[in-house]
Amino acid sequence: MGSSFSVNLLIDDWSTSKNQTKQIMSKIQNKVAIITGASSGLGEATARRLAQNGAKLMLTARRE
């Protein structure tokens, strides 16, 4: 099985240093992420951030 790790996407300055965030995001490249609620709010923000960092995404939402 692959390893898992948590990603702090929206509160970088509060709990994670910029260097730590870069290290975490570099591990995301070419990983597959399934994001629910991707049409708005936190789901949309997460999808955008992961896509910017090279993740392969599968998105789901009730709305388009």
N, C-alpha and C positions, 0 to 999 in steps of 0.2 A: 504494500500500500504506500501511497505517497505521503509526504509529511504535510502537516497543516500548521498554519500560523495565523495570528490575527493581524489585521491591518487597521491602524487608526487613520481614517481618511480625512476627517473633518476637523479634528482638534489637534493638528500637528504641534502647534506652539504650546499647548497646555501640558501634554503628557509625554510627548515624544520629540526628541531633538530633530532638527532638519537632517542631520547625518543619519540618524536611525531610520528616519522615514525613507531616505534614499536607498538605504540598504534593504529595507523591507520591500520597497517597490521594485528593486532590481530582481528580486526573487519571483516577482509576478510575471515577468516576461515569458511568453509562450505557455503559461498555465491556462487551464480552462476554469472559468468561473460561471456559475449559474446565479443569476440575480433576479429575484422576484420583485415586483413593484417597480420595474425599471422605467415606467412612463413619467414619473414625477418624484419630487422630494428626495429622500435619502437614497432610494434605489437608483434614480436617475444620476445623482451626483456620484454614487459609487461606480456605476457603469462608465460614466465619462472618465473618471480618474483612472480606473483600471485599464480602459482602452488606451488612454494616453501613455500608459506604461507598458503596453505590449501584450496585455492579456487577451486571450481568446474568450469571447463572451457568448453565453446563451441567455437571452433576456426574456422575461415573461412579465405580463401586466394585464390588468383587466381592460384598460383603455389603450388606444393606439398612441 
